[in-house]
Amino acid sequence: MMRWRWSRAKAAVLLLTALIGGAAGADAQQFEQPEPRALKDIVPADIATGPHYRIDPTVLHDGYMHHYAVESDYGPFSVTGDLALWKLLREIAVVAALLETKNSSVYVEGLKKATTAPLHFAKSLALHPVDTVTGVPRGTYQIMQNVAVGATTTRDPSQDSRVKEAIKFSSWKRDYANRAGVDPYSSNKVLQKELNSVAWAATVGDWSVTAALLPVGGGAATAVSSVRTSDSVRNALKDYPPQRLRTINDDKLKAVGIPEALRKQFLDHPHFTPTHDTKLAEALSGLGARPGLDAFLQGAVTASDEVEANFYVSVAQILRAYHDVTPIRTLRAISRRLVVAQGGNGVAIVPLPVDHLLWTEQVDRVSGLLKAYNGSGYRGRIELWTTGSMSERAKQQLDQRGIVPVERLGYRLAISE
C-alpha cells in the first residue's frame, strides 16, 4: 500500500490553515475529525481496478479533499481530488494505447527517421523523452522554445524545414491529446514521455493522426470519460500553441477589466499551465466585466501548487455556470480562497470545490464570515456550493447558521480537471 505523500497533501493543509483566520466560538468537541474513507464508498466498484492500475482501497481524507494512491503498470501515482483521479485514469489508458502504438512497425520506421534527423533535439526527444521532458506544467512551451533556438542558431540552410518540423511536432501532439481526451500540458511525466516519443516519430515519419490513434479507439478510449472540457477550450488547446494561447487569454482577461500587471502575474505563474490559463480566462470572460474579478484573480495568483491551481479554475467554472442561470452582479473576496457571488435574484453563492466537506473548526469560521457578510449590507439568501458531498453534521450546522448547503454540483455543472 502506498503511503500518503506530504507533497501531494499540502494543499489540504493550506485549505485548513488559510481558508479563514480567527478563533472558533464553539466547543471543539462538536467538530468532526477527518478519517480515512473506504474507496468503495466513493467510486464505483468497476473503477477501483483496471487493466493497468489499482486504486488503494483506503483513501485519505483531510476534511475537504480525497487523496488517492494508485499503483499502475507505469509506476505509482498519488493525486488529490476526485476529478484529478478521473483525469489520471484516463491518462493511464492513453499511455497504454501509446505503448501499443510504439510496438507497431510504423512507429519503428518513424523512429529511425527521427534519430537520423539533423536537429539534435529530435534525437534526444525520440531516444530519451523522459530526460527531455520532465512533465512540468509548462514543459511543452519550453520544448518549443528549445527547438526554435536549436533551429534558428544553426547555419544549415535547411533550418526553415526544421522549424516547420518543430511546429508540426507540437501540432501533432496537441491534436493527438485532443482526440485521446487528455491534457497536452499534463504534469503526468509518464504521459508526457510517451506523447513526446510517439509525436516526434509521427512527425518525422509523416504519419496521419487518424492512423496513429487507432489503438485509442478501443477500450482505452472508453475506459474513463468523466473528465469534461468545453468545446471552445478543447479546440483552443488543440489549435493554438502556448504563445498564441497566452495572447488570447490575455485579451480575454483585459476585456473584463483585469489590470495588465495582474494579467502578467497570472499568465507567468509557474503552477498554472496553458490549460489552466485557458479554462480560467474562458470562465471569467463569460462573466463579463464585474466588480470583484480582480480580487478573485489576486487570490488565484497565490496558488502554491497544481492542486491549488485546480481549485481556482474550478471556482471560476462554477461562477460561470451560475452566471448562465442567474447573472452575477458583483463578486466579493471574503478570504484568499473564498468569494461571494451576488446575483440579482436575492441569492448569493459561495463556490467551494471540495470532495467531501466535514464540519470542522475552519468551516465554522467560514460560517462566521458569511454571517458577517450577511450583516454588511446584504440581506439575502446565502448558499454554500460544493462540487462533492457534505457530512450530515456539516449540512445541519450550516443550515442552523442560515447558510443553505448545496452539494454534488460536480455532477451537474461543466467542471473539469
TORSEVEX-814872 format. One record per residue (C-alpha): x, y, z. Coordinates in nm, 2 decimals. Layout:
<atoms>
+--------+--------+--------+
!      u !      v !      w !
+--------+--------+--------+
!      X !      Y !      Z !
...
+--------+--------+--------+
</atoms>
This chain:
<atoms>
+--------+--------+--------+
!      u !      v !      w !
+--------+--------+--------+
!   0.00 !   0.00 !   0.00 !
!   0.14 !   0.34 !  -0.09 !
!   0.18 !   0.60 !   0.18 !
!   0.02 !   0.94 !   0.16 !
!   0.28 !   1.18 !   0.03 !
!   0.30 !   1.51 !   0.21 !
!   0.40 !   1.69 !  -0.10 !
!   0.07 !   1.59 !  -0.26 !
!  -0.13 !   1.67 !   0.06 !
!   0.00 !   2.01 !   0.14 !
!  -0.29 !   2.18 !  -0.04 !
!  -0.52 !   2.03 !   0.21 !
!  -0.33 !   2.17 !   0.49 !
!  -0.33 !   2.51 !   0.32 !
!  -0.71 !   2.48 !   0.29 !
!  -0.73 !   2.41 !   0.66 !
!  -0.50 !   2.69 !   0.77 !
!  -0.56 !   2.96 !   0.51 !
!  -0.93 !   2.94 !   0.44 !
!  -1.02 !   3.15 !   0.73 !
!  -0.85 !   3.31 !   1.03 !
!  -0.98 !   3.39 !   1.38 !
!  -1.10 !   3.20 !   1.68 !
!  -1.38 !   2.95 !   1.69 !
!  -1.66 !   3.03 !   1.92 !
!  -1.79 !   2.68 !   1.98 !
!  -1.66 !   2.38 !   2.18 !
!  -1.41 !   2.19 !   1.97 !
!  -1.57 !   1.86 !   2.07 !
!  -1.86 !   1.94 !   1.83 !
!  -1.62 !   1.94 !   1.53 !
!  -1.57 !   1.63 !   1.31 !
!  -1.23 !   1.48 !   1.28 !
!  -1.11 !   1.37 !   0.93 !
!  -1.06 !   1.00 !   0.89 !
!  -0.96 !   0.77 !   0.61 !
!  -1.25 !   0.66 !   0.39 !
!  -1.32 !   0.34 !   0.20 !
!  -1.27 !   0.36 !  -0.17 !
!  -1.59 !   0.16 !  -0.22 !
!  -1.79 !   0.44 !  -0.06 !
!  -1.65 !   0.69 !  -0.31 !
!  -1.61 !   0.54 !  -0.65 !
!  -1.80 !   0.26 !  -0.84 !
!  -1.66 !  -0.09 !  -0.79 !
!  -1.57 !  -0.12 !  -1.16 !
!  -1.34 !   0.18 !  -1.13 !
!  -1.14 !   0.05 !  -0.84 !
!  -0.92 !  -0.16 !  -1.06 !
!  -0.85 !  -0.16 !  -1.43 !
!  -0.63 !  -0.34 !  -1.69 !
!  -0.33 !  -0.13 !  -1.59 !
!  -0.40 !   0.01 !  -1.25 !
!  -0.52 !  -0.05 !  -0.90 !
!  -0.65 !   0.22 !  -0.66 !
!  -0.56 !   0.17 !  -0.29 !
!  -0.88 !   0.07 !  -0.11 !
!  -0.81 !   0.32 !   0.17 !
!  -0.85 !   0.69 !   0.07 !
!  -0.71 !   0.96 !   0.30 !
!  -0.94 !   1.25 !   0.36 !
!  -0.85 !   1.58 !   0.52 !
!  -1.20 !   1.71 !   0.58 !
!  -1.22 !   1.86 !   0.23 !
!  -1.04 !   1.65 !  -0.03 !
!  -0.97 !   1.29 !  -0.11 !
!  -0.61 !   1.17 !  -0.16 !
!  -0.57 !   0.87 !  -0.38 !
!  -0.28 !   0.63 !  -0.41 !
!  -0.28 !   0.45 !  -0.75 !
!  -0.05 !   0.16 !  -0.84 !
!  -0.01 !   0.12 !  -1.22 !
!   0.20 !  -0.07 !  -1.47 !
!   0.38 !   0.25 !  -1.53 !
!   0.47 !   0.33 !  -1.16 !
!   0.29 !   0.47 !  -0.86 !
!   0.08 !   0.79 !  -0.87 !
!  -0.08 !   1.00 !  -0.60 !
!  -0.35 !   1.26 !  -0.68 !
!  -0.56 !   1.50 !  -0.48 !
!  -0.93 !   1.52 !  -0.57 !
!  -1.20 !   1.32 !  -0.73 !
!  -1.16 !   1.50 !  -1.07 !
!  -0.79 !   1.45 !  -1.06 !
!  -0.84 !   1.08 !  -1.02 !
!  -1.07 !   1.06 !  -1.32 !
!  -0.81 !   1.25 !  -1.52 !
!  -0.53 !   1.02 !  -1.41 !
!  -0.72 !   0.70 !  -1.50 !
!  -0.79 !   0.84 !  -1.85 !
!  -0.42 !   0.92 !  -1.88 !
!  -0.32 !   0.57 !  -1.78 !
!  -0.55 !   0.43 !  -2.05 !
!  -0.39 !   0.66 !  -2.31 !
!  -0.04 !   0.57 !  -2.20 !
!  -0.13 !   0.20 !  -2.27 !
!  -0.25 !   0.29 !  -2.62 !
!   0.06 !   0.49 !  -2.69 !
!   0.28 !   0.20 !  -2.58 !
!   0.08 !  -0.02 !  -2.82 !
!   0.14 !   0.23 !  -3.10 !
!   0.52 !   0.21 !  -3.02 !
!   0.51 !  -0.17 !  -3.09 !
!   0.39 !  -0.11 !  -3.44 !
!   0.61 !  -0.12 !  -3.75 !
!   0.51 !   0.23 !  -3.85 !
!   0.65 !   0.37 !  -3.52 !
!   0.97 !   0.18 !  -3.57 !
!   1.01 !   0.33 !  -3.91 !
!   0.93 !   0.68 !  -3.78 !
!   1.18 !   0.64 !  -3.50 !
!   1.45 !   0.55 !  -3.75 !
!   1.39 !   0.87 !  -3.94 !
!   1.37 !   1.07 !  -3.62 !
!   1.71 !   0.95 !  -3.49 !
!   1.87 !   1.05 !  -3.82 !
!   1.71 !   1.39 !  -3.83 !
!   1.96 !   1.68 !  -3.84 !
!   1.81 !   1.85 !  -3.54 !
!   1.99 !   1.74 !  -3.23 !
!   1.68 !   1.79 !  -3.01 !
!   1.49 !   1.55 !  -3.23 !
!   1.73 !   1.27 !  -3.15 !
!   1.71 !   1.34 !  -2.78 !
!   1.33 !   1.36 !  -2.78 !
!   1.30 !   1.03 !  -2.97 !
!   1.56 !   0.83 !  -2.77 !
!   1.53 !   0.98 !  -2.42 !
!   1.20 !   1.15 !  -2.40 !
!   1.18 !   1.12 !  -2.02 !
!   1.51 !   1.31 !  -1.99 !
!   1.40 !   1.58 !  -2.23 !
!   1.05 !   1.64 !  -2.09 !
!   1.00 !   1.63 !  -1.72 !
!   0.63 !   1.69 !  -1.74 !
!   0.64 !   2.02 !  -1.55 !
!   0.33 !   2.23 !  -1.63 !
!   0.48 !   2.45 !  -1.89 !
!   0.71 !   2.18 !  -2.03 !
!   0.57 !   2.18 !  -2.38 !
!   0.61 !   2.55 !  -2.41 !
!   0.97 !   2.52 !  -2.31 !
!   1.02 !   2.24 !  -2.55 !
!   0.92 !   2.46 !  -2.84 !
!   1.14 !   2.74 !  -2.72 !
!   1.44 !   2.50 !  -2.72 !
!   1.35 !   2.37 !  -3.06 !
!   1.33 !   2.72 !  -3.20 !
!   1.66 !   2.82 !  -3.06 !
!   1.83 !   2.50 !  -3.19 !
!   1.69 !   2.56 !  -3.53 !
!   1.75 !   2.93 !  -3.57 !
!   2.11 !   2.94 !  -3.45 !
!   2.23 !   2.68 !  -3.70 !
!   2.39 !   2.78 !  -4.02 !
!   2.25 !   2.49 !  -4.21 !
!   2.03 !   2.62 !  -4.50 !
!   1.76 !   2.36 !  -4.41 !
!   1.68 !   2.54 !  -4.08 !
!   1.34 !   2.66 !  -4.21 !
!   1.23 !   2.30 !  -4.26 !
!   1.35 !   2.22 !  -3.91 !
!   1.13 !   2.49 !  -3.76 !
!   0.84 !   2.36 !  -3.96 !
!   0.91 !   2.01 !  -3.81 !
!   0.91 !   2.15 !  -3.46 !
!   0.58 !   2.33 !  -3.53 !
!   0.44 !   2.01 !  -3.68 !
!   0.55 !   1.81 !  -3.37 !
!   0.37 !   2.05 !  -3.14 !
!   0.06 !   2.04 !  -3.35 !
!   0.06 !   1.66 !  -3.38 !
!   0.09 !   1.62 !  -3.01 !
!  -0.19 !   1.87 !  -2.93 !
!  -0.41 !   1.70 !  -3.19 !
!  -0.35 !   1.35 !  -3.05 !
!  -0.41 !   1.47 !  -2.70 !
!  -0.74 !   1.63 !  -2.81 !
!  -0.86 !   1.31 !  -2.98 !
!  -0.75 !   1.09 !  -2.70 !
!  -0.91 !   1.32 !  -2.44 !
!  -0.60 !   1.41 !  -2.24 !
!  -0.43 !   1.74 !  -2.14 !
!  -0.13 !   1.81 !  -2.36 !
!   0.01 !   2.01 !  -2.07 !
!  -0.05 !   1.75 !  -1.81 !
!   0.21 !   1.72 !  -1.53 !
!   0.20 !   1.34 !  -1.57 !
!   0.56 !   1.26 !  -1.66 !
!   0.47 !   0.91 !  -1.80 !
!   0.21 !   1.05 !  -2.03 !
!   0.44 !   1.33 !  -2.14 !
!   0.72 !   1.08 !  -2.21 !
!   0.51 !   0.86 !  -2.43 !
!   0.33 !   1.15 !  -2.60 !
!   0.66 !   1.32 !  -2.70 !
!   0.82 !   0.99 !  -2.81 !
!   0.53 !   0.90 !  -3.04 !
!   0.47 !   1.26 !  -3.15 !
!   0.82 !   1.30 !  -3.28 !
!   0.83 !   0.97 !  -3.46 !
!   0.50 !   1.05 !  -3.62 !
!   0.62 !   1.40 !  -3.72 !
!   0.93 !   1.28 !  -3.89 !
!   0.77 !   0.96 !  -4.02 !
!   0.49 !   1.17 !  -4.16 !
!   0.20 !   0.97 !  -4.00 !
!  -0.16 !   1.08 !  -4.01 !
!  -0.31 !   1.14 !  -3.67 !
!  -0.60 !   0.92 !  -3.75 !
!  -0.38 !   0.62 !  -3.82 !
!  -0.17 !   0.68 !  -3.51 !
!  -0.49 !   0.70 !  -3.30 !
!  -0.63 !   0.36 !  -3.40 !
!  -0.52 !   0.18 !  -3.07 !
!  -0.70 !   0.45 !  -2.87 !
!  -1.03 !   0.37 !  -3.05 !
!  -1.07 !   0.06 !  -2.84 !
!  -1.11 !   0.01 !  -2.47 !
!  -0.87 !   0.28 !  -2.38 !
!  -1.09 !   0.54 !  -2.53 !
!  -1.39 !   0.45 !  -2.32 !
!  -1.22 !   0.34 !  -2.00 !
!  -1.27 !   0.67 !  -1.83 !
!  -1.48 !   0.95 !  -1.99 !
!  -1.58 !   1.15 !  -1.68 !
!  -1.34 !   1.45 !  -1.74 !
!  -1.53 !   1.72 !  -1.93 !
!  -1.40 !   2.02 !  -2.10 !
!  -1.60 !   2.28 !  -2.30 !
!  -1.57 !   2.26 !  -2.68 !
!  -1.42 !   2.61 !  -2.70 !
!  -1.14 !   2.53 !  -2.45 !
!  -1.07 !   2.19 !  -2.61 !
!  -1.05 !   2.34 !  -2.96 !
!  -0.82 !   2.62 !  -2.84 !
!  -0.58 !   2.38 !  -2.68 !
!  -0.57 !   2.18 !  -3.00 !
!  -0.55 !   2.46 !  -3.25 !
!  -0.31 !   2.71 !  -3.08 !
!   0.05 !   2.68 !  -2.95 !
!   0.12 !   2.82 !  -2.60 !
!   0.23 !   3.16 !  -2.72 !
!  -0.09 !   3.22 !  -2.91 !
!  -0.30 !   3.09 !  -2.62 !
!  -0.13 !   3.34 !  -2.39 !
!  -0.22 !   3.63 !  -2.63 !
!  -0.58 !   3.50 !  -2.65 !
!  -0.61 !   3.46 !  -2.27 !
!  -0.46 !   3.80 !  -2.21 !
!  -0.71 !   3.96 !  -2.44 !
!  -1.00 !   3.79 !  -2.26 !
!  -0.88 !   3.90 !  -1.92 !
!  -0.82 !   4.25 !  -2.04 !
!  -1.17 !   4.27 !  -2.18 !
!  -1.32 !   4.20 !  -1.84 !
!  -1.11 !   4.47 !  -1.67 !
!  -0.81 !   4.28 !  -1.52 !
!  -0.52 !   4.52 !  -1.49 !
!  -0.21 !   4.45 !  -1.70 !
!   0.02 !   4.37 !  -1.41 !
!  -0.22 !   4.12 !  -1.26 !
!  -0.27 !   3.96 !  -1.60 !
!   0.10 !   3.92 !  -1.65 !
!   0.14 !   3.78 !  -1.30 !
!  -0.13 !   3.52 !  -1.36 !
!  -0.01 !   3.42 !  -1.71 !
!   0.35 !   3.39 !  -1.59 !
!   0.25 !   3.18 !  -1.28 !
!   0.45 !   2.86 !  -1.27 !
!   0.16 !   2.64 !  -1.14 !
!  -0.10 !   2.75 !  -1.39 !
!  -0.04 !   2.56 !  -1.72 !
!  -0.17 !   2.68 !  -2.05 !
!  -0.47 !   2.46 !  -1.99 !
!  -0.54 !   2.62 !  -1.65 !
!  -0.50 !   2.97 !  -1.81 !
!  -0.74 !   2.89 !  -2.09 !
!  -1.01 !   2.74 !  -1.87 !
!  -0.99 !   3.02 !  -1.62 !
!  -0.98 !   3.30 !  -1.88 !
!  -1.27 !   3.14 !  -2.07 !
!  -1.48 !   3.13 !  -1.75 !
!  -1.41 !   3.49 !  -1.64 !
!  -1.47 !   3.61 !  -1.99 !
!  -1.81 !   3.45 !  -1.98 !
!  -1.89 !   3.66 !  -1.67 !
!  -1.81 !   3.98 !  -1.84 !
!  -1.67 !   4.29 !  -1.65 !
!  -1.79 !   4.25 !  -1.29 !
!  -1.67 !   4.42 !  -0.97 !
!  -1.45 !   4.18 !  -0.78 !
!  -1.30 !   3.98 !  -1.07 !
!  -0.96 !   4.13 !  -1.00 !
!  -0.99 !   4.03 !  -0.63 !
!  -1.06 !   3.68 !  -0.73 !
!  -0.76 !   3.66 !  -0.96 !
!  -0.54 !   3.82 !  -0.69 !
!  -0.63 !   3.52 !  -0.48 !
!  -0.56 !   3.28 !  -0.77 !
!  -0.20 !   3.40 !  -0.81 !
!  -0.12 !   3.29 !  -0.46 !
!  -0.16 !   2.92 !  -0.56 !
!   0.14 !   2.73 !  -0.44 !
!   0.10 !   2.41 !  -0.64 !
!  -0.11 !   2.24 !  -0.91 !
!  -0.38 !   2.13 !  -0.67 !
!  -0.45 !   2.49 !  -0.57 !
!  -0.44 !   2.59 !  -0.94 !
!  -0.71 !   2.33 !  -1.00 !
!  -0.91 !   2.48 !  -0.71 !
!  -0.92 !   2.83 !  -0.85 !
!  -1.01 !   2.70 !  -1.20 !
!  -1.30 !   2.51 !  -1.06 !
!  -1.42 !   2.81 !  -0.87 !
!  -1.42 !   3.02 !  -1.19 !
!  -1.61 !   2.74 !  -1.37 !
!  -1.87 !   2.73 !  -1.10 !
!  -1.92 !   3.11 !  -1.12 !
!  -1.95 !   3.09 !  -1.50 !
!  -2.21 !   2.81 !  -1.48 !
!  -2.41 !   3.00 !  -1.22 !
!  -2.39 !   3.32 !  -1.42 !
!  -2.56 !   3.14 !  -1.72 !
!  -2.86 !   3.08 !  -1.50 !
!  -2.86 !   3.39 !  -1.28 !
!  -2.64 !   3.68 !  -1.39 !
!  -2.38 !   3.77 !  -1.13 !
!  -2.37 !   4.14 !  -1.03 !
!  -2.07 !   4.15 !  -0.80 !
!  -1.80 !   3.93 !  -0.66 !
!  -1.65 !   3.99 !  -0.32 !
!  -1.35 !   3.81 !  -0.18 !
!  -1.40 !   3.72 !   0.19 !
!  -1.07 !   3.53 !   0.22 !
!  -0.79 !   3.43 !  -0.01 !
!  -0.99 !   3.14 !  -0.15 !
!  -1.35 !   3.22 !  -0.09 !
!  -1.56 !   3.46 !  -0.29 !
!  -1.93 !   3.55 !  -0.26 !
!  -2.11 !   3.59 !  -0.59 !
!  -2.42 !   3.81 !  -0.56 !
!  -2.69 !   3.78 !  -0.82 !
!  -2.99 !   3.99 !  -0.89 !
!  -3.23 !   3.73 !  -0.75 !
!  -3.16 !   3.78 !  -0.38 !
!  -2.92 !   3.49 !  -0.37 !
!  -2.55 !   3.49 !  -0.30 !
!  -2.34 !   3.18 !  -0.36 !
!  -2.00 !   3.07 !  -0.22 !
!  -1.83 !   2.82 !  -0.45 !
!  -1.62 !   2.56 !  -0.27 !
!  -1.50 !   2.28 !  -0.50 !
!  -1.42 !   2.01 !  -0.25 !
!  -1.48 !   1.63 !  -0.25 !
!  -1.64 !   1.58 !   0.09 !
!  -1.69 !   1.86 !   0.35 !
!  -1.68 !   1.79 !   0.72 !
!  -1.79 !   2.02 !   1.00 !
!  -1.45 !   2.14 !   1.11 !
!  -1.34 !   2.44 !   1.31 !
!  -1.23 !   2.61 !   0.98 !
!  -1.58 !   2.56 !   0.83 !
!  -1.73 !   2.70 !   1.14 !
!  -1.52 !   3.01 !   1.08 !
!  -1.63 !   3.03 !   0.73 !
!  -1.99 !   3.03 !   0.85 !
!  -1.90 !   3.33 !   1.08 !
!  -1.76 !   3.52 !   0.78 !
!  -2.07 !   3.45 !   0.58 !
!  -2.29 !   3.57 !   0.87 !
!  -2.08 !   3.89 !   0.88 !
!  -2.13 !   3.93 !   0.51 !
!  -2.50 !   3.90 !   0.55 !
!  -2.48 !   4.18 !   0.81 !
!  -2.27 !   4.42 !   0.60 !
!  -2.55 !   4.55 !   0.38 !
!  -2.66 !   4.22 !   0.21 !
!  -2.98 !   4.07 !   0.34 !
!  -3.05 !   3.79 !   0.10 !
!  -3.01 !   3.41 !   0.09 !
!  -2.66 !   3.27 !   0.11 !
!  -2.57 !   2.93 !  -0.04 !
!  -2.25 !   2.73 !   0.01 !
!  -2.19 !   2.53 !  -0.31 !
!  -1.97 !   2.22 !  -0.31 !
!  -1.88 !   2.00 !  -0.61 !
!  -1.88 !   1.70 !  -0.39 !
!  -2.08 !   1.60 !  -0.08 !
!  -2.12 !   1.72 !   0.28 !
!  -2.15 !   1.53 !   0.60 !
!  -2.49 !   1.54 !   0.77 !
!  -2.34 !   1.74 !   1.05 !
!  -2.20 !   2.00 !   0.82 !
!  -2.53 !   2.04 !   0.64 !
!  -2.71 !   2.07 !   0.98 !
!  -2.47 !   2.32 !   1.12 !
!  -2.47 !   2.54 !   0.81 !
!  -2.85 !   2.53 !   0.80 !
!  -2.87 !   2.64 !   1.16 !
!  -2.65 !   2.94 !   1.08 !
!  -2.88 !   3.05 !   0.79 !
!  -2.65 !   2.91 !   0.52 !
!  -2.81 !   2.68 !   0.26 !
!  -2.59 !   2.38 !   0.18 !
!  -2.59 !   2.28 !  -0.19 !
!  -2.39 !   1.97 !  -0.28 !
!  -2.28 !   1.75 !  -0.57 !
!  -2.26 !   2.03 !  -0.82 !
!  -1.98 !   1.84 !  -0.99 !
!  -2.24 !   1.61 !  -1.14 !
!  -2.44 !   1.90 !  -1.28 !
!  -2.20 !   2.17 !  -1.38 !
!  -1.93 !   2.17 !  -1.65 !
!  -1.64 !   2.14 !  -1.41 !
!  -1.33 !   1.98 !  -1.55 !
!  -0.99 !   1.89 !  -1.41 !
+--------+--------+--------+
</atoms>
